[in-house]
Amino acid sequence: MMPSPRTAVSVGLLIAFATAVEAQQPQQWPAEPYRATGDSWGTLPNGMEWGATSTIDVAPDGQTIWVAERCGANDCRGVSDRPTIFHMDFDGNVLHAFGEGLVNWPHGFDVDHEGNVWVTDGRDDRALSAAEGTATTAATVTGHQVLKFSPTGELLLTLGDPGGGTRPSSYFWQPNDVQVAPNGDIFVAEGHSSADGSTARVLKFDGEGEFITAWGELGTADGQFDQPHALEMDSQGRLFVADRGNSRIQIFTQDGEHLATWTQFGRPSGLFIDENDILYATDSESNTRRNPGWRRGVYIGSVRDGWVSEFISDPEPDPDDSGTSGGEGVAVDATGAVYTAEVGPRRVRKFVR
């Protein structure tokens, strides 16, 4: 019988879980069969250094890696001569790059079945314009949008009003992630704040970008969200939402019907589901102050039964500060290697068995 989605844990965690519910300090964790290939992975061209990298994905055949980074810092606003999107081989060599001056704050990613690259831009450039004494108009403001690029960098489609729509009747405001279904439908997770009145929802569009439906609001009940930070879809077509602020994953049909709520994958920032329906969930925020009893790292388990079977430890598993330490984005290539995109350390890491 399938375990309760709220309490399903790995065999390795099962004994400790009864204690952890009250004491919030698990004493035992799943197997950790992975090792890092180094402190950082990938070499950028022309001596460039990694900026914050919150998102990463693989090509449809699993043979190459796509990474978006924030211009050597944590912000691309005002930078027009540096690419933000990098196509790389397994050894970390850049095959090509693009996106100069087009994305203020790349946050979420999806490479669809045709190889097109979808990126969410989570900020606008109003503050930068104000600081420079430049008036921002509707014709010049950018950000809070979803951009679709061809594999060679041609901008094919833009979703959302430049600079963000009027909440809550329009879209987007702080879009976090995008997921394209096999039939071409587009899902966007929106809302990067836990403040009262913040947007927290999932929106659905058809393949041409026409709005279909939306669901969710700020809250803690099933079907509500607090920073829906990442999206992923399994082989059954179920939509997984990393409800980070609520330290859980929620699972929906593609029409927004709530199916399950899972808490056994920590406080997830990023999700990846491979062809075998194995879920990789990155926890970059758990510590003794926030989500106590859980560790930062990558939780690995099957979406078919919800069991967490393996774990990749964060090098700083329990810092008490509010900054993110480990991976936010996660992806797995055709060889089974795991890649994490890290905001705080500003790097990409690769893990192999």
N, C-alpha and C positions, 0 to 999 in steps of 0.2 A: 504494500500500500504506500502511496506517495506520502512523504512527511508533510506536516503542516507547513505552509509556506512561511509562516512567521517564526518557526522554530527549527526549520531544516538546517542541519549542519553536517559537516563531515564526520565519519566515524572517529577520526582523530580528535574532533572537538566535542563529541557527544558527551563524554564523561564530564568534561569541564563545563559544559553549557549550563547544567543545572545550578552550579555554583555561580557561573558568570551572570545569570539573570539577576541575582541579588547583589553579589559582590562586584559585578562589573569588571572582573579581572580574570579572563580565561587563563588557565595554567598550561594548556596543551594546544598545539596548533597542528595543522596538516603538514604533510611532507613538504620539504623545500628542495626539490631536485634541480633547481636552476642556479646558474652562476653568471655573474656579469662578465662581459668580455673586456671591460675596462671602465674607467671613470666616466668616459663619454664616448659616443659613437658618431661617426660621420665627419667628413672634412668638407667645409664650405669653400667655395672658390675665392680667389683674390684675398686670402688672409682674413676673411670674415669670421667672426665668432658667433656662436649660437646666441640668440636672444631667448626670451621665454618661449617655450614650445608646449602649447597646451593640447595639440591635436596631431594625430598621425594615422595613416591608413595604408593599405596595400592595394596594388593593382588587382583587377579581377582574377588574373591567373596566379596571384600570390608571388610573383617573381620580382617585383620591384616595390619600393617604398615611397610614399608621399608624406612630406612633412611641411607644416606651416609654422613659421617662427616670426617673432615680433621685432625684426630689424635690429638685432643685436642688443635690444633692451626689452622693455615690456610695453612698447607703444610704437606704432609706425606712423603716427600723425606727423605731418611735416617732412616725412622722408619720401622722396620721389624717385630716387636713383638706386634703390636696393630691392631685389626681389623678396617676396615673402613666402613663396611656394616652391618647394624643391622636390624634384623627382630623382631618386637615388637607387643605386644597386645595393645588393646585400652587404657589400664591403664598405658602404658608406660614401661612395663616390657619387658626385652630382652628375646626373645625365643631362638635365636641363632645369632651368628655373624661370619663373615669371611672376607677375603681380605687382610690379613696381608702381607705387603711388595709387593702388586701387583698393587696398584693404587697410583700414585704420588699426584694427585690433583683431587679427584672425583668432578665432576661438574654437569653432567646431568644423568638422570635416566629414565628407563622405565621398568615396570614389565609387561611382555607380557601375553597373554591369557593362556599360559601353566604354568605361575608362574615363568618363568626364569627372571633373573635380569640382565638388561643391564646397563652398566655404562660407561660414557665418562671420559677419563683421559686427562685433558686439559693442562698438562705441561710435560716436559721431565726432566731428572735428570742430564743433562750436567753441569749446573752451580754448583750443589752440588759436582759432581766429580771433577770439576776444583778447587773448594775451598779446597777440601781434597787432592789435588795434585795427583789425580787418573786419569789416561788416560781413557776416555770413548771411546769404540770401537763400531762398528756396532753390535757386539755380546752381548754387555752389556747395551747399552743405552735402556731406556724404556720411555714410555709416548706418548702423542698425538695419542691415540688409543681408540677403543671402545671394551669393554670386555663383553662377555656374560657368566653369571654364572647360574648354576642350582640353584633351591631353597635351596639346601644344601651346596652350595659354590663351586661346581666343575666348573673349568674353561672349558667352552664348545667351545668357538669361540673367536678369536681375529681379529678385522678388523683394517687395517692400518699398515703402516711401523713403527717399533719401533723407537721412537724418532721423528717421523714426516716425511712426504714425502717432496719432492722438490716442492715448490709452483710454479705455480698452477697446474702442470701436474699430481701430485700425491695427496695422502691424508694420514693422516689428518694434519692440523695445528690448534691447539686450538679448538678441537671439543667441542661444548657446550652442545648438547643434542642429544638424540636418541629416535626414535619412531618406534615401530613395528606395521605394519598394520595387520588386521585380517588374510590376506592371507600369512603372513610371510615376506613380503617385509620390508626392513629396511631403514629408513630415518635418516640422520645425519645432524645437523646444525653445521656449522663450521665458526670460526672467532670470537675472543674475543677482537679485537682491532679496533679502529676507525682511526688509522694512515694511511696515504697514502700508497697504495700498499697492504693493509691487505686483507687476504682472507675473503670473506663474501658470503657464498653460502649454498645450500642444496644439499646433495648427496643422491642418491637412489641405493639400492642394493637388490638383490633377497635374499631369505631365507638362501642360502648357502654362502652369502657374496660376490657374484659376482657383479661387478659394472654394473649399468644399465644406469644412466644418472645423470646429475647435472645441476643446474641452479642458477643464481644470481652472482652478483659482488658488490663491494663496491660502494654505491651511494644512492640517495634519490628517484629515480623514482620507479614506480611500477615494481616489479620483481627484484629490487636491494635491498641490505641490508646494515645495519650498526650494527654489532654485532647481528646476528640472534641467540638469546639467549635461546629459548625454542621452543619445538614442541608439538603439540597435534592434535588428530583427532576426528571429530565428527561422529555421527551415519550415516551420508551420505558419509563418507569416505573423506571429505574435510580435507586438511592439514592446520592447523593454525600455523603460525610462529610468535613468539614474536620478532619483529624487534626493539629491545630495543633502539639502538642508534638513530633511527628515530622516537621514541615515538609512535609506532603504531603496529598493528597486520596486517599481510598480510595473505590472504586465497588463497590456490591453489588447483588444482586437484592433484592427485597423479602422474601425468606426468609433473607437473610444470607449468600448465596453470594458469595465474593469474586470480582470480575471484573477489576479493574485497580487499579494504584497509580500516581498521577501526582505528580511533584515540580515540574513546570514552572510551577505557579501560586503559588510562594513558600511562605510560612508562613501558611496561611489561617486567619483568625478568623471570616469570614462568607462566605456563598455566596448567589448569586441566579442563577437560570436563567430567561431570558425565553422568550417563545413561539416564538422562532426558534432555540432551543437554544444561545443564547449564554450562556456562564458568566462571571459577574463574581465574582471572589474577592478579598476585602480582606486585605491583609497589614499588620497593625499592629505587628508585633514584630521583623521582620528587622533586624539591624544587624551591626556587625563582631564583636560578642561572641556573638550568637545568630543562627544561620543566616547566616554570613558569605557575601558574594558576591551576596546578593539585596537588593532595595530594598523599602521600605515603599510601599504604594500599592494600587491596584486593578488586578489582572491580568484581561484580557478575552480570551476565546477561545471557539472552538466546542467543544461536547462531542462532536460527531460525529467529529472527528479529533484533538482535543487540542491544536491549534495555538493558541498565544497570539499575538494579532494587534495588540492595543492595550494601553495602560497609562495610568493616571492617577497621577502622582507625589504622594507624601506631601510636605507642606511641610517636614517634618523627616525626610528619608529615611534618615538613619543616625545617630541619637543613640546614645551608648554606655550610657546609663542603662537601667534595667530597666522604666521606665514605658512604657505604650502611648502612641503619638503620634497615629496617624491612625485611619481608620475601622475599627471592628469589624463593624458591620452594614452591609449594602448592599442597595439596591433600585433598580429601574428602572421609570419610569412609561411610559404609553402613548406619550409623545412621544419617548422615548429618553433623557430626562434621568436622570442617575445621582445617587443620594443616598447619603451615608455617615453612619452614626451613630458618633460619636466619644466614647470614654470619657475619655481624658486631657484633651483640650481642652474637654470638656463642651459639645458643640454638634452640630448637623446641618449638613452642607454639601451643596450642589447643584452638579452639573457638567453643562454642556451643550456640544454641539459648536460 
